[in-house]
Amino acid sequence: MLSVTSAQLDAWMAALVFPLVRLLGLAMAAPVFSNRGVPMQVRLAIGLAIAMAVINAIVTDRGA
């Protein structure tokens, strides 16, 4: 059974939310993505994908 403590959950959420917020802000302000022709769902998906890649890089660097 998988057991997760609240401290682990807080750390995972912080690791996801902080890069996600910064990257979504960038995606909303970037001229390519701030165009009205780009749907909000596409911008959100791009932000989530980049945030996951950044989180993976951060976790890999900390583990090495």
Steps between C-alpha positions, in 0.01 A plus 500: 500500500621848420530728799556871453555742783365852496858633489569299184176617345583862582847461346358348181236771469757775556729341242216502246318824579791744510645411157149462356392849605816658362479310172129570453571869554766479232265314267229763549738790439697353208386651170458161335274361773315818597337511158122458522524227236671267748239336725543520877513119523800493265681763708427306817619172345824661384558649844435167670730313262785746551446500877518120510824509300646761735394302808661188356824691443493647852437164665773334289752771596417470870534122490846507338 
